[in-house]
């Protein structure tokens, strides 16, 4: 328990040794009775009581001392250049550990910067707590114009699982406990905790403060599926001729790796991993249908969804992506309201993924037949055809490099280091890397996720490096990198083993657009030609490389990983390479009107 003491100063009434001894005794008694702590220390104590040891954030009024004291009390504080990236680091830390990542920001604008990351964490089901200082309630509520005045609690509510405000020091323990439980229980997500400036300076009796702390017990209790739901699901699966298991990032978050692998292998059912579920089983596993994705989605008759939602990433479970073959869905989800959200679910299994998968696994006995050989054979044939076609593309060595030749070089290096964390964002950079870079271990791939947003790169890279202590390779489009590029300084300041590889093709999607007016301004999608991003990291003491060929890229990446230092590789890509909007062209409307 950290204690800030208020100590009254005693007066010595005589100079005798006996009187001095009596006075000292009286003073000690007074000190003991008057020991106090304050809101700053109590927030730290509440977090530490729940084994939270790291804070990501950016200091300023009114939380600077909170960060200082947290560090003094043995917590790790990772200071960022922008709150959104601190929030992204906290979110990915929560995903990796199943404990809420903590992001600390200042009031109003700082809070709003963190709110983007909070909303993204909630959408992606990452447990995270955004803690922000705020202005005094009396002035905010009367709208009297306080410093950075904003009703942050109500601003946060639409974008998170829960939002709380603590007004009295004796309630800090409860507030932190409620935030932790809300963030990790049920479907995980983001939580906002509002701490007005006046609260942090409040003093409270130390013993009373200690008694107010809460260590959260069983924050995410198991939710056991109903036996009849499990049996219904097994019956649907048994009746399938062309079954498919679809793994989402929720399956990876569950850390039920052994049971998920056993379910796949014992059932013999082909599986398709979503991007952040890659590595739950090695991408080279014989039952992986990733290389035949379009085929299996169209032709499967029963699809078992494990920690995956039928949202836009899966074409909402309908349309040409899913073909004309009739489908039945088995869906494992902790939230009953997710069921039937887009299509009818024949067999919902409600509970935590670990418990549900374990129950299904127990029901697969010797009477449970393997999938039809015609189905698995057709998948293997399609896989082999697509893999051969991809191999031929990857074997090409154009000059300048394109996405495929550069990613081949990265793939071959990462194959030797399955322990490395991979962060990936961009448009074409994300699309191609997802299908080319194989993953071999779970929770090692982090990307744009459910919202498909840009700007997660450096925050995720820092969070992954801090939490895991393992190297990170961040594969970034040049446009995506621009959202969080200043965090290179953060990476260098904390000497993190992060290698950022920027696919530089001089623009958004491509660097070939021109201004149709012939004016001086470049086209909306074009960046500075021939930019040297490697010089940026050198400005902060990191190591920069400029690579124009796959061989140079291979050498640079090998050296970067071996160094264990902050590094950046400027990978020069053909500016004509890439497709506008990547694989999301259908979501980017084009004007059909012609100006006469």
LOLOTOR-629893 format. One line per 5 residues: number of its first residue (from 1); for each residue x negated, y, z of C-alpha. Coordinates in nm, 4 decimals. Layout:
N
NUM = X/Y/Z ~ ... $
This chain:
596
1 = 0.0000/0.0000/0.0000 ~ -0.1535/0.3310/-0.1038 ~ -0.0868/0.5993/0.1552 ~ -0.1312/0.9746/0.1453 ~ -0.1524/1.0875/0.5056 $
6 = -0.0236/1.4076/0.6603 ~ -0.2408/1.4623/0.9680 ~ -0.1673/1.7374/1.2242 ~ -0.4804/1.8936/1.3635 ~ -0.5096/1.8570/1.7452 $
11 = -0.6618/2.1238/1.9766 ~ -0.9166/2.0286/2.2395 ~ -0.8077/2.1979/2.5676 ~ -1.1345/2.1350/2.7576 ~ -1.4912/2.0511/2.6734 $
16 = -1.5174/1.7580/2.9136 ~ -1.5967/1.4173/2.7689 ~ -1.2928/1.2680/2.9452 ~ -1.0560/1.5298/2.8071 ~ -1.2016/1.4929/2.4603 $
21 = -1.1414/1.1180/2.4740 ~ -0.7803/1.1715/2.5832 ~ -0.7252/1.4264/2.3052 ~ -0.8697/1.1903/2.0434 ~ -0.6352/0.9188/2.1647 $
26 = -0.3372/1.1525/2.1433 ~ -0.4409/1.2630/1.7913 ~ -0.4723/0.9017/1.6733 ~ -0.1234/0.8328/1.8034 ~ 0.0139/1.1329/1.6170 $
31 = -0.1640/1.0295/1.2959 ~ -0.0206/0.6795/1.3195 ~ 0.3294/0.8140/1.3658 ~ 0.2983/1.0695/1.0860 ~ 0.1530/0.8575/0.8032 $
36 = 0.3357/0.9427/0.4828 ~ 0.3187/0.8703/0.1138 ~ 0.4701/1.0445/-0.1858 ~ 0.6535/0.9732/-0.5084 ~ 0.3332/0.9519/-0.7103 $
41 = 0.1913/0.6727/-0.4954 ~ 0.5244/0.4972/-0.4605 ~ 0.5711/0.4634/-0.8392 ~ 0.2255/0.3054/-0.8595 ~ 0.2960/0.0754/-0.5646 $
46 = 0.6266/-0.0350/-0.7190 ~ 0.4574/-0.1268/-1.0482 ~ 0.1683/-0.3058/-0.8783 ~ 0.4116/-0.4996/-0.6572 ~ 0.5418/-0.6515/-0.9801 $
51 = 0.2009/-0.7399/-1.1246 ~ 0.2016/-0.4570/-1.3762 ~ -0.1568/-0.3436/-1.4136 ~ -0.1683/-0.1338/-1.7325 ~ -0.0070/0.1920/-1.8417 $
56 = -0.0167/0.3304/-2.1961 ~ 0.0546/0.6993/-2.2255 ~ -0.0444/1.0608/-2.2666 ~ -0.0902/1.2967/-1.9723 ~ 0.0506/1.6443/-1.9127 $
61 = 0.3074/1.8231/-1.6967 ~ 0.4360/1.6712/-1.4691 ~ 0.2687/1.3278/-1.4802 ~ -0.1049/1.4010/-1.5005 ~ -0.1681/1.3155/-1.1358 $
66 = 0.0374/0.9983/-1.1721 ~ -0.2071/0.8761/-1.4367 ~ -0.5100/0.9815/-1.2292 ~ -0.3835/0.8094/-0.9179 ~ -0.2853/0.4937/-1.1075 $
71 = -0.6427/0.4629/-1.2288 ~ -0.7742/0.5346/-0.8789 ~ -0.5536/0.2558/-0.7451 ~ -0.7025/0.0027/-0.9868 ~ -0.4506/0.0177/-1.2703 $
76 = -0.5717/0.0572/-1.6256 ~ -0.4553/0.3750/-1.7996 ~ -0.4980/0.3850/-2.1783 ~ -0.4602/0.7442/-2.2957 ~ -0.3358/0.8083/-2.6503 $
81 = -0.3244/1.1050/-2.8857 ~ 0.0500/1.0705/-2.9507 ~ 0.3233/0.9232/-2.7328 ~ 0.4855/0.7212/-3.0116 ~ 0.1736/0.5090/-3.0483 $
86 = 0.1424/0.4658/-2.6718 ~ 0.5003/0.3393/-2.6784 ~ 0.4234/0.0980/-2.9611 ~ 0.1260/-0.0353/-2.7643 ~ 0.3488/-0.0876/-2.4605 $
91 = 0.6110/-0.2626/-2.6737 ~ 0.3688/-0.5115/-2.8271 ~ 0.2157/-0.5726/-2.4839 ~ 0.5633/-0.6666/-2.3626 ~ 0.6149/-0.9003/-2.6563 $
96 = 0.2852/-1.0762/-2.5917 ~ 0.3221/-1.1154/-2.2140 ~ 0.6996/-1.1330/-2.1433 ~ 0.6395/-0.8530/-1.8902 ~ 0.7615/-0.5023/-1.9733 $
101 = 0.4923/-0.2833/-2.1242 ~ 0.4793/0.0610/-1.9608 ~ 0.4619/0.3868/-2.1566 ~ 0.4188/0.7117/-1.9598 ~ 0.4994/1.0485/-2.1173 $
106 = 0.5549/1.4110/-2.0288 ~ 0.8959/1.5725/-2.0507 ~ 1.1099/1.6757/-2.3506 ~ 0.8875/1.6678/-2.6661 ~ 0.6653/1.3963/-2.5181 $
111 = 0.9732/1.1983/-2.4184 ~ 1.1173/1.2368/-2.7691 ~ 0.7929/1.1115/-2.9228 ~ 0.8111/0.8051/-2.7009 ~ 1.1810/0.7573/-2.7764 $
116 = 1.1065/0.6375/-3.1311 ~ 0.8949/0.3552/-2.9923 ~ 1.1581/0.2799/-2.7284 ~ 1.4298/0.2475/-2.9924 ~ 1.2047/0.0259/-3.2037 $
121 = 1.1310/-0.1945/-2.9027 ~ 1.5023/-0.2354/-2.8357 ~ 1.5759/-0.3197/-3.1993 ~ 1.2944/-0.5755/-3.2029 ~ 1.3798/-0.7169/-2.8582 $
126 = 1.0425/-0.6225/-2.7052 ~ 1.0504/-0.5591/-2.3275 ~ 0.9246/-0.2067/-2.2607 ~ 0.9823/0.0699/-2.0071 ~ 0.9450/0.4336/-2.1090 $
131 = 0.8729/0.6390/-1.7963 ~ 0.8946/1.0141/-1.8501 ~ 0.8623/1.3120/-1.6238 ~ 1.1481/1.5586/-1.6563 ~ 1.2634/1.9041/-1.5549 $
136 = 1.4607/1.9714/-1.2373 ~ 1.8205/1.8565/-1.2468 ~ 1.9704/2.1742/-1.1021 ~ 1.8287/2.3868/-1.3835 ~ 1.8866/2.1329/-1.6604 $
141 = 2.2481/2.0744/-1.5634 ~ 2.3223/2.4477/-1.5614 ~ 2.1180/2.4920/-1.8826 ~ 1.9228/2.7761/-1.7273 ~ 1.6196/2.7342/-1.9524 $
146 = 1.3609/2.5366/-1.7564 ~ 1.0180/2.4417/-1.8919 ~ 1.0778/2.1671/-2.1517 ~ 1.4406/2.1463/-2.0453 ~ 1.6292/1.8429/-2.1753 $
151 = 1.8875/1.5961/-2.0506 ~ 1.6550/1.3058/-2.1263 ~ 1.8655/1.0375/-1.9598 ~ 2.1631/1.0894/-2.1876 ~ 1.9410/1.1376/-2.4904 $
156 = 1.7856/0.7951/-2.4282 ~ 2.1022/0.5953/-2.3599 ~ 2.2045/0.5194/-2.7217 ~ 1.8591/0.3839/-2.8053 ~ 1.7783/0.1464/-2.5209 $
161 = 1.9224/-0.1384/-2.3156 ~ 1.9493/0.0712/-1.9995 ~ 1.8538/0.4136/-1.8670 ~ 1.8021/0.5159/-1.5041 ~ 1.7079/0.8326/-1.3177 $
166 = 1.5518/0.8357/-0.9705 ~ 1.6129/1.1429/-0.7554 ~ 1.4879/1.0305/-0.4137 ~ 1.1550/0.8729/-0.3233 ~ 1.3207/0.5973/-0.1224 $
171 = 1.4942/0.4812/-0.4446 ~ 1.1789/0.4450/-0.6559 ~ 1.1416/0.0776/-0.5647 ~ 1.4986/0.0065/-0.6700 ~ 1.4618/0.2092/-0.9894 $
176 = 1.1490/0.0251/-1.1006 ~ 1.3004/-0.3128/-1.0105 ~ 1.6170/-0.2419/-1.2079 ~ 1.4143/-0.1248/-1.5067 ~ 1.2010/-0.4407/-1.5041 $
181 = 1.4989/-0.6730/-1.4776 ~ 1.6900/-0.4903/-1.7505 ~ 1.3906/-0.4979/-1.9858 ~ 1.3236/-0.8739/-1.9675 ~ 1.6539/-1.0412/-1.8802 $
186 = 1.8908/-1.1698/-2.1449 ~ 1.7913/-1.0277/-2.4817 ~ 1.4779/-0.8227/-2.4026 ~ 1.4534/-0.4586/-2.4986 ~ 1.3613/-0.1045/-2.4068 $
191 = 1.4527/0.0710/-2.0827 ~ 1.4195/0.4379/-1.9941 ~ 1.3218/0.5527/-1.6433 ~ 1.3536/0.9256/-1.5728 ~ 1.1352/1.0767/-1.2984 $
196 = 1.2000/1.4485/-1.2306 ~ 0.8934/1.6475/-1.1281 ~ 1.0345/1.7181/-0.7828 ~ 1.0636/1.3448/-0.7133 ~ 0.6928/1.2812/-0.7637 $
201 = 0.5925/1.5320/-0.4989 ~ 0.8477/1.4157/-0.2406 ~ 0.6969/1.2731/0.0765 ~ 0.8340/0.9797/0.2722 ~ 0.7358/0.7842/0.5807 $
206 = 0.4810/0.5250/0.4737 ~ 0.6472/0.2316/0.6480 ~ 0.9878/0.3250/0.5098 ~ 0.8301/0.3519/0.1654 ~ 0.6688/0.0107/0.1991 $
211 = 0.9995/-0.1431/0.3010 ~ 1.1695/0.0126/-0.0038 ~ 0.9526/-0.1736/-0.2541 ~ 1.1073/-0.4665/-0.4409 ~ 0.9216/-0.7551/-0.5997 $
216 = 1.1553/-0.8776/-0.8713 ~ 1.2207/-1.2511/-0.8396 ~ 1.3185/-1.4540/-1.1472 ~ 1.3594/-1.1462/-1.3666 ~ 1.4563/-1.3538/-1.6712 $
221 = 1.6357/-1.6593/-1.5332 ~ 1.6878/-1.9604/-1.7559 ~ 2.0251/-1.9697/-1.9268 ~ 2.1092/-2.3341/-1.9832 ~ 2.3229/-2.4099/-2.2910 $
226 = 2.6530/-2.5863/-2.2499 ~ 2.6246/-2.9628/-2.3165 ~ 2.9183/-2.9604/-2.5574 ~ 2.7545/-2.6798/-2.7584 ~ 2.4323/-2.8795/-2.7819 $
231 = 2.6208/-3.1915/-2.8952 ~ 2.8132/-2.9899/-3.1557 ~ 2.4874/-2.8569/-3.2943 ~ 2.3354/-3.2056/-3.3075 ~ 2.6411/-3.3374/-3.4902 $
236 = 2.6162/-3.0605/-3.7513 ~ 2.2453/-3.1264/-3.8006 ~ 2.3019/-3.5021/-3.8298 ~ 2.5558/-3.4404/-4.1059 ~ 2.3102/-3.2374/-4.3125 $
241 = 2.1644/-3.3590/-4.6387 ~ 1.9337/-3.0602/-4.6862 ~ 1.8570/-2.9188/-4.3386 ~ 1.6275/-2.6239/-4.2707 ~ 1.4920/-2.4764/-3.9447 $
246 = 1.4387/-2.1005/-3.9561 ~ 1.2066/-1.9573/-3.6884 ~ 1.2270/-1.5903/-3.5906 ~ 1.0029/-1.3779/-3.3712 ~ 1.2351/-1.4558/-3.0803 $
251 = 1.1092/-1.8133/-3.1033 ~ 0.7530/-1.6871/-3.0704 ~ 0.8441/-1.4567/-2.7802 ~ 0.9975/-1.7499/-2.5892 ~ 0.6567/-1.9177/-2.5490 $
256 = 0.8254/-2.2565/-2.5885 ~ 0.5593/-2.3474/-2.8429 ~ 0.5184/-2.7158/-2.7599 ~ 0.8922/-2.7931/-2.7633 ~ 0.9514/-2.6002/-3.0852 $
261 = 0.6729/-2.7902/-3.2554 ~ 0.8069/-3.1187/-3.1175 ~ 1.1583/-3.0369/-3.2436 ~ 1.0289/-2.9667/-3.5927 ~ 0.8061/-3.2730/-3.6091 $
266 = 1.0405/-3.5178/-3.4357 ~ 1.3347/-3.4168/-3.6546 ~ 1.1259/-3.4065/-3.9722 ~ 1.3211/-3.0974/-4.0828 ~ 1.1369/-2.8453/-4.3037 $
271 = 1.0936/-2.5063/-4.1403 ~ 1.0627/-2.1482/-4.2588 ~ 0.8921/-1.8927/-4.0306 ~ 0.9775/-1.5260/-4.0362 ~ 0.6662/-1.3086/-4.0441 $
276 = 0.6082/-1.2694/-3.6680 ~ 0.6887/-1.6375/-3.6112 ~ 0.3976/-1.7385/-3.8333 ~ 0.1522/-1.9475/-3.6337 ~ 0.4089/-2.1158/-3.4078 $
281 = 0.3037/-2.4064/-3.6201 ~ 0.0023/-2.3545/-3.8468 ~ 0.1027/-2.2083/-4.1821 ~ -0.0735/-2.5078/-4.3400 ~ 0.1617/-2.7551/-4.1660 $
286 = 0.3077/-3.0072/-4.4094 ~ 0.6661/-2.9241/-4.3062 ~ 0.6257/-2.5515/-4.3703 ~ 0.8553/-2.4366/-4.6498 ~ 0.7177/-2.0811/-4.6596 $
291 = 0.5785/-2.1282/-5.0100 ~ 0.9239/-2.2357/-5.1292 ~ 1.1221/-1.9696/-4.9411 ~ 1.3679/-1.8762/-5.2145 ~ 1.4345/-2.2393/-5.2996 $
296 = 1.5091/-2.3596/-4.9463 ~ 1.7303/-2.0618/-4.8601 ~ 1.9398/-2.1215/-5.1689 ~ 1.9594/-2.4998/-5.1490 ~ 1.9810/-2.5810/-4.7761 $
301 = 2.3206/-2.6995/-4.6537 ~ 2.2522/-2.6657/-4.2780 ~ 2.0286/-2.3913/-4.1389 ~ 1.9175/-2.3950/-3.7740 ~ 1.8358/-2.0413/-3.6614 $
306 = 1.5944/-2.0279/-3.3661 ~ 1.5316/-1.6759/-3.2424 ~ 1.6245/-1.5274/-3.5790 ~ 1.9107/-1.2953/-3.6664 ~ 2.0986/-1.2859/-3.9952 $
311 = 2.0251/-0.9192/-4.0518 ~ 1.8875/-0.7425/-4.3609 ~ 1.5622/-0.9386/-4.3423 ~ 1.7670/-1.2493/-4.4256 ~ 2.0119/-1.0752/-4.6608 $
316 = 2.2786/-1.0996/-4.3881 ~ 2.3170/-1.4708/-4.4568 ~ 2.4936/-1.4253/-4.7888 ~ 2.4579/-1.3193/-5.1508 ~ 2.2204/-1.4472/-5.4163 $
321 = 1.9388/-1.4950/-5.1637 ~ 2.1405/-1.7810/-5.0160 ~ 2.2602/-1.9300/-5.3435 ~ 2.5892/-2.1014/-5.4145 ~ 2.5389/-2.4161/-5.2054 $
326 = 2.7841/-2.4239/-4.9097 ~ 2.6095/-2.3482/-4.5803 ~ 2.6606/-2.4346/-4.2176 ~ 2.4648/-2.2443/-3.9565 ~ 2.3477/-2.3579/-3.6151 $
331 = 2.2346/-2.0528/-3.4197 ~ 2.0377/-2.0459/-3.0943 ~ 2.0643/-1.7067/-2.9288 ~ 2.0757/-1.5722/-2.5767 ~ 2.3417/-1.3182/-2.6729 $
336 = 2.6884/-1.4549/-2.7572 ~ 2.7795/-1.1305/-2.9343 ~ 2.5181/-1.2040/-3.2019 ~ 2.7190/-1.5036/-3.3195 ~ 2.9363/-1.4511/-3.6317 $
341 = 2.7823/-1.1045/-3.6781 ~ 2.7539/-1.1563/-4.0543 ~ 2.8740/-1.5053/-4.1406 ~ 3.0584/-1.7814/-3.9581 ~ 2.8371/-1.9871/-3.7263 $
346 = 2.9453/-2.3508/-3.7173 ~ 2.7527/-2.4390/-3.4006 ~ 2.6482/-2.1575/-3.1673 ~ 2.4114/-2.2597/-2.8873 ~ 2.3972/-1.9851/-2.6264 $
351 = 2.1071/-1.9739/-2.3838 ~ 1.7396/-1.8987/-2.3598 ~ 1.5409/-2.0442/-2.6464 ~ 1.3220/-2.2668/-2.4302 ~ 1.6211/-2.4341/-2.2642 $
356 = 1.8165/-2.4667/-2.5889 ~ 1.5285/-2.6174/-2.7859 ~ 1.4551/-2.8569/-2.4999 ~ 1.8184/-2.9695/-2.4976 ~ 1.8236/-3.0275/-2.8745 $
361 = 1.4947/-3.2135/-2.8543 ~ 1.6351/-3.4460/-2.5865 ~ 1.9242/-3.5296/-2.8196 ~ 1.7053/-3.6397/-3.1085 ~ 1.6673/-4.0118/-3.0524 $
366 = 1.5909/-4.3102/-3.2739 ~ 1.9363/-4.2880/-3.4317 ~ 1.8590/-3.9411/-3.5618 ~ 1.7659/-3.9934/-3.9250 ~ 1.4956/-3.8004/-4.1071 $
371 = 1.5950/-3.5622/-4.3893 ~ 1.6583/-3.7165/-4.7292 ~ 1.3367/-3.7829/-4.9206 ~ 1.4889/-3.6144/-5.2254 ~ 1.5157/-3.2900/-5.0260 $
376 = 1.1670/-3.2946/-4.8786 ~ 1.0248/-3.4086/-5.2113 ~ 1.1909/-3.1222/-5.3981 ~ 1.0484/-2.8755/-5.1436 ~ 0.6998/-3.0242/-5.1758 $
381 = 0.7176/-3.0015/-5.5543 ~ 0.8248/-2.6361/-5.5428 ~ 0.5614/-2.5559/-5.2780 ~ 0.2807/-2.7113/-5.4770 ~ 0.3863/-2.5291/-5.7906 $
386 = 0.4029/-2.1920/-5.6147 ~ 0.0770/-2.2469/-5.4249 ~ -0.1034/-2.3354/-5.7487 ~ 0.0336/-2.0231/-5.9127 ~ -0.0762/-1.8100/-5.6164 $
391 = -0.4212/-1.9728/-5.6139 ~ -0.4705/-1.8812/-5.9793 ~ -0.3761/-1.5208/-5.9030 ~ -0.6052/-1.5067/-5.6015 ~ -0.8968/-1.6496/-5.8008 $
396 = -0.8939/-1.3515/-6.0354 ~ -1.1538/-1.0840/-5.9706 ~ -1.0341/-0.7603/-6.1318 ~ -1.2266/-0.4361/-6.1070 ~ -1.1229/-0.2307/-5.9213 $
401 = -0.9771/-0.4688/-5.6627 ~ -0.6056/-0.5271/-5.6430 ~ -0.4026/-0.6410/-5.3418 ~ -0.4481/-1.0091/-5.4183 ~ -0.8258/-1.0107/-5.4590 $
406 = -0.8775/-0.7977/-5.1482 ~ -0.6432/-1.0122/-4.9385 ~ -0.8172/-1.3279/-5.0604 ~ -1.1394/-1.1959/-4.9127 ~ -0.9691/-1.1142/-4.5822 $
411 = -0.7870/-1.4497/-4.5752 ~ -1.1076/-1.6459/-4.6160 ~ -1.2756/-1.4620/-4.3273 ~ -0.9771/-1.4880/-4.0929 ~ -0.9461/-1.8608/-4.1632 $
416 = -1.2638/-1.9056/-3.9598 ~ -1.1240/-1.7056/-3.6643 ~ -0.7700/-1.8238/-3.5827 ~ -0.7916/-1.6474/-3.2439 ~ -0.7935/-1.3013/-3.4016 $
421 = -0.4846/-1.0818/-3.3740 ~ -0.3565/-0.9497/-3.7076 ~ -0.1604/-0.6252/-3.7360 ~ -0.0026/-0.5562/-4.0735 ~ 0.1973/-0.2671/-4.2148 $
426 = 0.2636/-0.0871/-4.5382 ~ 0.4799/-0.1633/-4.8385 ~ 0.2830/-0.3786/-5.0835 ~ 0.0094/-0.4313/-4.8236 ~ 0.2668/-0.5849/-4.5898 $
431 = 0.4469/-0.7866/-4.8549 ~ 0.1394/-0.9499/-5.0031 ~ -0.0425/-1.0051/-4.6736 ~ 0.2593/-1.1808/-4.5247 ~ 0.2415/-1.4503/-4.7910 $
436 = -0.1377/-1.4677/-4.8355 ~ -0.2834/-1.4458/-4.4828 ~ -0.2265/-1.7765/-4.3016 ~ -0.1742/-1.7811/-3.9247 ~ -0.2695/-2.0755/-3.7061 $
441 = -0.1749/-1.9689/-3.3528 ~ 0.1459/-1.8124/-3.2130 ~ 0.1884/-1.4440/-3.1266 ~ -0.1124/-1.3405/-3.3327 ~ 0.0694/-1.1565/-3.6115 $
446 = 0.2372/-0.8202/-3.5499 ~ 0.4098/-0.6157/-3.8171 ~ 0.6870/-0.3697/-3.8959 ~ 0.9559/-0.6027/-3.7651 ~ 1.3301/-0.5625/-3.7680 $
451 = 1.3415/-0.1917/-3.8505 ~ 1.0665/-0.2214/-4.1114 ~ 0.9177/0.1067/-3.9914 ~ 0.5801/0.2608/-4.0691 ~ 0.3421/0.3817/-3.8022 $
456 = 0.3140/0.0813/-3.5713 ~ -0.0390/-0.0030/-3.6820 ~ -0.2820/0.1584/-3.4399 ~ -0.0450/0.1351/-3.1413 ~ 0.0080/-0.2384/-3.1944 $
461 = -0.3655/-0.2879/-3.2547 ~ -0.4589/-0.1132/-2.9301 ~ -0.1909/-0.2940/-2.7303 ~ -0.2946/-0.6332/-2.8683 ~ -0.6636/-0.5691/-2.8005 $
466 = -0.6023/-0.4497/-2.4444 ~ -0.3662/-0.7336/-2.3509 ~ -0.5499/-1.0220/-2.5158 ~ -0.9116/-0.9120/-2.4919 ~ -0.9471/-1.0625/-2.8410 $
471 = -1.0485/-0.8899/-3.1659 ~ -0.7830/-0.7281/-3.3827 ~ -0.7825/-0.6836/-3.7600 ~ -0.5287/-0.4215/-3.8690 ~ -0.4457/-0.4523/-4.2403 $
476 = -0.3005/-0.1145/-4.3361 ~ -0.1660/0.0547/-4.6434 ~ -0.3147/0.4019/-4.6761 ~ 0.0274/0.5598/-4.6350 ~ 0.1165/0.3526/-4.3277 $
481 = -0.2208/0.4284/-4.1670 ~ -0.1524/0.8006/-4.1925 ~ 0.1225/0.7796/-3.9316 ~ -0.1130/0.6748/-3.6525 ~ -0.4635/0.7330/-3.7867 $
486 = -0.5714/0.9739/-3.5135 ~ -0.5611/0.6837/-3.2688 ~ -0.8960/0.5803/-3.4166 ~ -1.0357/0.8133/-3.1526 ~ -0.8499/0.6167/-2.8847 $
491 = -0.9920/0.2904/-3.0186 ~ -1.3420/0.4365/-3.0061 ~ -1.2942/0.5974/-2.6641 ~ -1.2062/0.2617/-2.5089 ~ -1.4561/0.0727/-2.7258 $
496 = -1.1931/-0.1754/-2.8446 ~ -1.2793/-0.4597/-3.0867 ~ -1.0426/-0.3350/-3.3566 ~ -1.1285/-0.3479/-3.7264 ~ -0.8938/-0.1388/-3.9407 $
501 = -0.8848/-0.2282/-4.3098 ~ -0.7222/0.0422/-4.5236 ~ -0.5971/-0.0547/-4.8673 ~ -0.6691/0.2762/-5.0389 ~ -0.4927/0.3265/-5.3715 $
506 = -0.4608/0.7040/-5.3411 ~ -0.0924/0.7257/-5.2614 ~ 0.2405/0.5991/-5.1384 ~ 0.3044/0.2729/-5.3291 ~ 0.0600/0.3873/-5.6044 $
511 = -0.1567/0.6881/-5.6773 ~ -0.0604/0.7288/-6.0425 ~ 0.2430/0.9580/-6.0308 ~ 0.2122/1.3054/-6.1871 ~ 0.3921/1.6336/-6.1305 $
516 = 0.6354/1.6519/-6.4255 ~ 0.6162/2.0329/-6.4295 ~ 0.2421/2.0323/-6.4856 ~ 0.2041/2.2526/-6.1785 ~ -0.0825/2.2540/-5.9284 $
521 = 0.0973/2.0487/-5.6624 ~ 0.0444/1.6752/-5.6874 ~ 0.3384/1.4349/-5.7187 ~ 0.5252/1.3508/-5.3932 ~ 0.3643/1.0065/-5.3695 $
526 = 0.0013/1.1064/-5.4371 ~ -0.2804/1.1533/-5.1821 ~ -0.6315/1.2960/-5.2123 ~ -0.8154/1.0921/-5.4736 ~ -1.1115/0.8881/-5.3547 $
531 = -1.0539/0.9594/-4.9846 ~ -1.3200/0.8105/-4.7561 ~ -1.1305/0.6878/-4.4513 ~ -1.4467/0.5182/-4.3253 ~ -1.5884/0.8635/-4.2479 $
536 = -1.3042/0.9253/-4.0025 ~ -1.4107/0.6556/-3.7615 ~ -1.7739/0.7602/-3.7891 ~ -1.6714/1.1015/-3.6549 ~ -1.5683/0.9294/-3.3298 $
541 = -1.8722/0.7035/-3.3012 ~ -1.7281/0.3962/-3.4723 ~ -1.8709/0.2035/-3.7667 ~ -1.7428/0.2699/-4.1189 ~ -1.7673/0.0617/-4.4354 $
546 = -1.6719/0.1406/-4.7936 ~ -1.5824/-0.1694/-4.9968 ~ -1.5098/-0.1709/-5.3699 ~ -1.5377/-0.5452/-5.4408 ~ -1.4174/-0.8625/-5.2645 $
551 = -1.7782/-0.9526/-5.1854 ~ -1.8361/-0.6159/-5.0185 ~ -1.5088/-0.6516/-4.8285 ~ -1.6022/-1.0016/-4.7088 ~ -1.9424/-0.8859/-4.5860 $
556 = -1.8000/-0.5780/-4.4142 ~ -1.5261/-0.7745/-4.2362 ~ -1.7675/-1.0408/-4.1155 ~ -2.0031/-0.7761/-3.9775 ~ -1.7176/-0.5790/-3.8223 $
561 = -1.5774/-0.8790/-3.6351 ~ -1.9220/-0.9928/-3.5224 ~ -2.0024/-0.6467/-3.3853 ~ -1.7052/-0.6438/-3.1464 ~ -1.6974/-0.2662/-3.1998 $
566 = -1.4445/-0.0165/-3.3372 ~ -1.4792/-0.0409/-3.7143 ~ -1.2962/0.0705/-4.0273 ~ -1.3217/-0.0595/-4.3830 ~ -1.2096/0.1665/-4.6666 $
571 = -1.1026/-0.0963/-4.9225 ~ -1.0740/0.0782/-5.2594 ~ -0.7795/-0.0648/-5.4533 ~ -0.6732/0.0018/-5.8107 ~ -0.4428/0.3032/-5.7841 $
576 = -0.2085/0.1439/-6.0362 ~ -0.1668/-0.1657/-5.8179 ~ 0.1547/-0.1961/-5.6253 ~ 0.5289/-0.1703/-5.6789 ~ 0.7407/0.1200/-5.5628 $
581 = 0.9076/0.0282/-5.2314 ~ 0.7384/-0.3132/-5.2410 ~ 0.9920/-0.5933/-5.2169 ~ 1.2582/-0.3455/-5.0992 ~ 1.3093/-0.1858/-5.4389 $
586 = 1.6796/-0.2677/-5.4189 ~ 1.7107/-0.0518/-5.1055 ~ 1.5591/0.2573/-5.2691 ~ 1.8214/0.4135/-5.4994 ~ 1.7030/0.5778/-5.8199 $
591 = 1.8706/0.8728/-5.9827 ~ 2.0566/0.7816/-6.3009 ~ 2.1246/1.1445/-6.3934 ~ 1.9206/1.2964/-6.6753 ~ 1.8611/1.6716/-6.6784 $
596 = 1.9483/1.8171/-7.0192 $
